[in-house]
Amino acid sequence: MVNKVTLIGNLGADPEIRHLENGASVAQFSVATAENYKDNMGNWQSKTEWHRVVAWRALADKAQSSLKKGSLVYVEGKISTRKWQDQNGNDRYNTDVVANYFRVLNSRDGMGGGAGNNFPTAADEPAFAPTNTDNGSSTTPTTASESQVADAMDDDLPF
């Protein structure tokens, strides 16, 4: 099973940072994504969705230092639904994207990158591949070359 979310959108406000009693940092911020489409009459329509994103610990600290309202951001994470009770004892639910990675693509005030700061690539972050030993039992990760990554992507996929 897979629970993975990828968002590219603009921040609606600066991240809100909290520090828990155990010292962990948590950041919460909203990301707006937009979809443009033609309606039945041939007129262009735009639909904006707002996503609540939560980042923990070191990623929360990075969010505090690098994210600003209006920034264009790439976010990877997972969907998480929390159940809680309101003052009247009614069950309420929040659905969040728990981020495990984000990258500022650009921002409205020019901070955090520029036009050349695009999606993450193999050159931006190391790829890992298992190494083989004489007995074939080693799975120690090593940095893979770009050709090894490209060869792995050429495998036939079952879908």
C-alpha positions as CSV (number, residue, x, y, z in Angstrom):
1,M,0.0,0.0,0.0
2,V,1.1,3.5,-0.7
3,N,0.3,6.8,1.1
4,K,2.2,9.5,-0.8
5,V,1.3,13.1,-1.6
6,T,3.1,15.5,-3.8
7,L,2.1,19.2,-3.9
8,I,3.3,22.2,-5.7
9,G,1.7,25.4,-4.6
10,N,2.0,28.7,-2.8
11,L,2.1,29.3,0.9
12,G,-0.9,31.1,2.2
13,A,1.0,32.4,5.3
14,D,4.3,32.1,7.1
15,P,4.6,28.8,8.9
16,E,3.4,28.6,12.5
17,I,6.0,27.0,14.8
18,R,5.4,25.3,18.1
19,H,7.7,23.6,20.5
20,L,6.3,20.6,22.5
21,E,7.2,19.8,26.1
22,N,9.6,17.1,24.9
23,G,11.5,19.6,22.8
24,A,10.2,18.6,19.4
25,S,9.4,21.3,16.9
26,V,6.3,21.2,14.8
27,A,5.5,23.6,11.9
28,Q,2.1,24.0,10.3
29,F,1.5,25.9,7.1
30,S,-1.1,26.0,4.3
31,V,-0.3,25.4,0.6
32,A,-2.7,26.5,-2.1
33,T,-2.9,24.5,-5.3
34,A,-4.9,25.5,-8.3
35,E,-6.6,23.7,-11.2
36,N,-7.7,25.4,-14.4
37,Y,-10.3,23.8,-16.6
38,K,-12.9,24.7,-19.2
39,D,-16.5,24.3,-18.2
40,N,-19.4,23.1,-20.4
41,M,-19.8,26.5,-21.8
42,G,-16.1,26.7,-22.9
43,N,-15.2,29.3,-20.2
44,W,-12.0,28.9,-18.2
45,Q,-12.6,28.2,-14.5
46,S,-10.1,28.0,-11.7
47,K,-10.5,25.9,-8.6
48,T,-8.1,26.4,-5.6
49,E,-7.6,23.8,-2.9
50,W,-6.0,24.5,0.4
51,H,-3.8,21.8,2.1
52,R,-2.7,21.9,5.7
53,V,0.9,20.7,5.9
54,V,2.6,19.7,9.1
55,A,6.4,19.3,9.4
56,W,8.2,17.9,12.5
57,R,11.6,18.4,14.2
58,A,14.5,19.4,11.9
59,L,12.1,19.9,8.9
60,A,10.0,22.2,11.1
61,D,13.1,24.3,11.9
62,K,13.9,24.4,8.1
63,A,10.3,25.5,7.4
64,Q,10.6,28.3,9.9
65,S,13.9,29.6,8.4
66,S,13.1,29.2,4.7
67,L,9.3,29.4,4.0
68,K,7.5,32.7,3.7
69,K,4.0,33.7,2.6
70,G,3.7,33.5,-1.1
71,S,6.6,31.1,-1.6
72,L,6.2,28.5,-4.4
73,V,7.0,25.2,-2.7
74,Y,7.3,21.5,-3.6
75,V,6.1,19.2,-0.8
76,E,6.3,15.4,-0.4
77,G,4.6,13.6,2.4
78,K,1.7,11.5,3.5
79,I,-2.0,12.0,4.3
80,S,-2.8,11.8,8.0
81,T,-6.3,12.1,9.5
82,R,-6.7,13.0,13.2
83,K,-9.8,12.6,15.2
84,W,-10.6,15.0,18.1
85,Q,-13.6,16.2,20.1
86,D,-14.9,19.7,20.2
87,Q,-16.3,21.5,23.2
88,N,-19.7,19.9,22.8
89,G,-18.2,16.4,22.6
90,N,-18.7,16.0,18.9
91,D,-16.2,14.1,16.9
92,R,-14.2,16.2,14.5
93,Y,-11.6,15.3,12.0
94,N,-8.5,17.1,10.5
95,T,-6.8,15.8,7.4
96,D,-3.1,17.0,7.1
97,V,-0.2,16.3,4.8
98,V,2.7,15.3,7.0
99,A,5.7,16.5,5.1
100,N,8.9,14.4,4.9
101,Y,10.5,16.7,2.3
102,F,10.0,20.2,0.9
103,R,11.9,22.5,-1.4
104,V,11.4,26.2,-2.1
105,L,11.0,26.6,-5.8
106,N,10.8,30.4,-5.6
107,S,9.0,33.1,-3.7
108,R,7.1,36.3,-4.4
109,D,9.8,38.5,-2.9
110,G,12.7,36.8,-4.7
111,M,14.0,34.9,-1.6
112,G,14.5,31.2,-1.4
113,G,15.7,30.6,-4.9
114,G,15.0,31.7,-8.4
115,A,13.8,30.7,-11.8
116,G,16.6,28.1,-11.9
117,N,15.6,26.5,-8.6
118,N,13.3,23.7,-10.0
119,F,12.3,20.2,-9.0
120,P,14.7,18.0,-7.1
121,T,17.0,15.9,-9.4
122,A,19.4,13.1,-9.0
123,A,22.2,15.6,-8.9
124,D,20.6,17.5,-6.0
125,E,20.4,14.5,-3.6
126,P,22.4,11.2,-3.6
127,A,20.8,8.1,-4.9
128,F,21.5,4.8,-3.1
129,A,21.8,1.3,-4.5
130,P,22.8,-1.9,-2.8
131,T,26.3,-3.2,-3.5
132,N,27.1,-6.8,-4.4
133,T,29.8,-8.9,-2.7
134,D,31.1,-12.3,-3.6
135,N,28.3,-14.0,-1.7
136,G,25.6,-11.6,-2.9
137,S,24.3,-11.0,0.6
138,S,25.4,-7.4,1.3
139,T,22.8,-4.7,1.1
140,T,25.0,-1.8,2.4
141,P,24.0,1.3,0.6
142,T,26.5,3.2,-1.5
143,T,26.1,6.3,-3.7
144,A,25.0,5.3,-7.1
145,S,26.3,6.9,-10.3
146,E,23.8,8.6,-12.6
147,S,24.2,5.7,-15.1
148,Q,23.2,3.2,-12.4
149,V,20.2,5.2,-11.5
150,A,19.2,5.5,-15.2
151,D,19.7,1.7,-15.7
152,A,17.5,1.0,-12.7
153,M,14.8,3.2,-14.1
154,D,14.8,1.2,-17.4
155,D,13.6,-2.0,-15.7
156,D,10.2,-3.3,-16.8
157,L,7.6,-2.2,-14.4
158,P,4.5,-4.4,-13.7
159,F,2.1,-1.4,-14.3
